[in-house]
Amino acid sequence: MAVPEEVKKVPRPVNTTVYDAGRDGPKRFFVRERIGCKYIKGHNPQPVYGKVIGYIYEGKFIPKGLELRTDKPDSLSFGSAAFAYSVCQSLKQELFESFEIKTALTLLTIALLRVLKPRVPNSRLNSLYERSWISMFIPGIQLSGNTVSKLLNNLGKDAEKRRHFFARRLSNVSGFEHIAIDGILKQDSSIVNDLSGFSYKSRLKGCRDISVIYAYDIERMEPLCAQVFPGHCIDASAYREFIRENKIEKGIIVADKGFPSSKLADELKQHPGLHFLTPVRRNVVNIEKLELLKFDGVLAGTKQQVLYAKRKSVSGRFFYSFKDTGLESSEQKDYLNHRLRHNDFNNENYLGKKEKFGLIVFESDQDLSPKSAYLCYQDRWLLELMFKKYKSNEQLVDSRVQSDFSVWGSEFVNFLATVITAKMVKKADEKKLLDKFTYGELLDELEHIWRKTAAKGPVQSSDPYWVHPFKDGMQILEELGLSEPIATLDGEPKPKGRPKKKPVFVGPKRPRGRPKKTETD
């Protein structure tokens, strides 16, 4: 189309021409610069025009300017992503041994993102990926809602790959380590899959569940394998199938108080390496009969003050009793508050219960050290909290994928996220960071540490690539070994706080008052 004369007359750079794009908008009349001439034999020289340098808008020439970047942002959240990625290198190699490389990296990426945001729905994974440094550690991963849903569904269909992955993890356990087997219930009220069912606790919660049985290494405090069962599946049958499916021939089965070891008698006979550790109720006769309230000492290597006792019964069973002083105080406080609310305090009942406040008693067929038996109990609850952080219910509802295959696939990713979380907790505990922060506070401090994507070379606290480097977050990065601390001229780390002043000797003080006269004066 012909350019209007009033547009041609607008002042603009020399050696340029105006074109009409033919459609309304701010870029309708664009200006291109002249870059040379084209000589044609027998004709006049023809000008050659190059790139667009601006536009004619509202009677003025507007330079083109720079367009927005579409490849990657200038900065990304670094702290929490670097912490999570730093502990998953061995897990990444295990995934490579069981899955194709792209699938392995995608599964690891989803697990890492669920560690950063445990309840993130599948539809928001890509958004979280693009704002986190995970996209720099593992670039080029496609995480749209449909892609993730399809991947989880295919993963759920391929039980052989999942079994191979778990078998490789179990094979790395030495004969000197203890494997505990336990289960938890997760809320899942889906009406589509067959795994959602009413468990024995449903009458208290009023909703349906799925059951997750898992095995974990007590010494390393790390999950080894996991399997999903219907919520209405009883513990005995689920445990038997889990043991047979994963070919677990050694370990300690840790069960609830309402699940006696007699239900697994056949499995225990067939596998001599399998043992059990079952908590017993506080009213069993063996507590008084074996004098389990007469403690042998204080358990070493725990943060709490725990009394312990170990006894062997006539039948050859071992009994372990522990009294947690912190739990004792808490239970006594709750008991007295309950009596106060109901106004029914009775001194005889109080004295009968007082000595058993904070008491935990286990029965086992194996001669364990008291510390190993206590760690079975302690780590069990910690790992249950980790598993519950990654609820399958929220993710499945948001993605509208609730088939049995998708549940199995999603729980496998949740297992990977739990392994990463266990490694992070262990590393933070070794660095004594959990003495100053909770795990949630630790991640929150690190999440606010952003770093520019143009950063190159090793990560240093003194480099110019940080965005709002908060003091607490940077100290955490340094203690975790994720950033090199600021060094002095001597090469040593700069001491914290204001340097102390060196005292200056000014000589003895002059005595107070007028000097006394002597005889010579």
C-alpha positions, 0 to 999 in steps of 0.5 A, a space after each residue: 500500500 502507498 504510504 501517506 504523504 504526511 507520514 513520509 514528511 515526518 523527520 527521520 534518519 537519512 538514507 531510510 525509507 518508510 513502508 506500510 505493513 497494511 494493518 493497523 497497530 503501532 508497527 504499521 509504518 516501519 522504517 528501514 535503513 539503506 545499506 547499499 546499491 544494486 547495479 543492474 546492466 542497462 538500468 539505473 542503480 537500485 537502492 538496497 534496504 536492510 533491517 528495520 530501525 524504527 517506526 512512524 507513530 503519532 507523527 514521530 519517528 520512534 527508534 526500534 529499541 530492544 525486544 524482551 528476552 524469550 530465552 531465559 531470565 536474568 536471574 533465578 532462585 538459586 539457594 534451595 535448588 542448589 541444596 537439593 541438587 547437591 545431594 541427588 548425584 548418586 540418585 541420578 546415577 541410579 535412575 540412569 541405570 534403570 531408565 532412558 536418560 531423558 526419562 530419568 532426568 525428567 523424573 529427577 526434575 519433577 522430584 526436585 521441584 516437589 522437594 522445593 514445593 511439596 504440594 505443587 500441582 502438575 499444571 504448575 511444574 513448568 512455571 516453577 521450573 522456569 523460575 528455579 535454578 533447576 532449569 540451569 542444572 538440568 536444562 531442556 526439560 519439557 514439563 507441560 501438564 499434559 506431558 507430565 500426566 502422560 509420563 506418570 501414566 506410562 511410568 505407572 504401567 511399567 512396573 518392571 522398570 520400577 522394580 529394577 530401580 528398587 532392586 538396584 537400591 536394595 542390592 547396595 545395602 550391606 549385610 551390616 545395615 538394618 532395613 525397616 519395613 513400615 507403612 502409612 496411609 495417604 488420603 485419596 478420595 478419588 472415585 476413578 482409581 481402584 486404589 482409593 478405599 476405606 481403611 481401618 482409620 477411615 471412621 475417624 477421618 471420614 475419607 478414603 485412603 491409599 496405603 504406601 508400604 516402604 523399606 528404609 535403611 536405618 543407619 543411613 535414614 534413607 528410603 530404599 523402595 516403596 509400593 502402593 496398595 489399596 487403602 482397604 487392604 489389610 496390613 498382613 496381606 500388604 506386607 506379605 505382597 510387598 516382601 515378595 514383590 520386592 524380594 526382600 529377604 532381610 530386614 526388620 519389620 516395624 509395625 503398629 501396636 495393633 499389628 502382631 508379628 504372628 500375622 507374618 509368621 509364615 514369611 518369617 519362617 521362609 526368610 530367616 533374615 527377616 525379623 520384627 520389631 513391634 511396639 507393645 502396649 503399656 499394660 502388658 504383663 511383661 513390663 512388670 514381669 521383666 522389670 522394664 521400668 528399672 532402666 540400665 542407663 541413658 541412651 547415648 547419641 540422641 538429642 533427647 534424654 532417653 532412659 533405656 532397658 533391655 531384657 530377654 524373656 523365657 521364650 527367647 524374645 527381646 524387650 526394649 523399653 525407653 523413657 523419653 523425658 521430653 515425651 514424659 513431660 508432654 504426656 503428663 501436661 496433657 493428662 493434667 490438662 484433661 483432668 482439669 477440663 473434666 474436673 475428675 482428678 484422682 491421685 491413685 489413677 495419677 500415680 498409676 500412670 505417672 511412672 509410664 508417662 513417656 514410656 515406649 516398649 518394643 518386642 523383637 526376635 532379634 538381639 539389637 543394641 538399644 540404640 538401633 532399636 530406638 532409631 527404628 522408632 525415631 526414624 520411622 516417624 521422621 520418614 512418615 512426616 517426609 512421605 506425608 509432605 508429598 500428598 498425591 491427592 492434591 496433585 491428581 485432583 489438579 491435573 485431573 489424572 486419577 487412574 491407577 497407573 497415574 497413582 503408581 507413577 506419582 507415588 514413585 516420583 514422591 518416593 524420589 522426592 522423599 529420598 532427596 529430602 532425607 539426604 538434605 535433612 541428613 546433610 543439614 544435621 551434619 552441618 549443625 544447621 538444624 540446631 538453629 533452623 527447622 527444615 522449613 525455615 532452612 529452605 525458606 531462607 535459601 529460597 530467597 537467595 537469587 543468582 544471575 544466570 550470566 554467572 560463570 565459574 565457581 560459586 563464590 560469596 564475593 562474586 557480583 552475580 548475587 541478587 539481594 544476598 541476604 546474610 543468613 542465607 549466604 551463611 547457610 550456603 557457605 556452611 553447606 559448601 555451596 558457596 566459597 566464603 569471602 577470603 582475606 588476603 592471607 587466604 583464610 576466611 574472613 572472621 565474623 563480626 567487628 574486629 577486636 581493637 588492640 589495647 594501646 599501652 599509655 603508661 601508668 596513670 598520674 596519682 590523683 590530687 596535688 603532689 605532697 611537698 617534701 623537705 627538699 622543697 
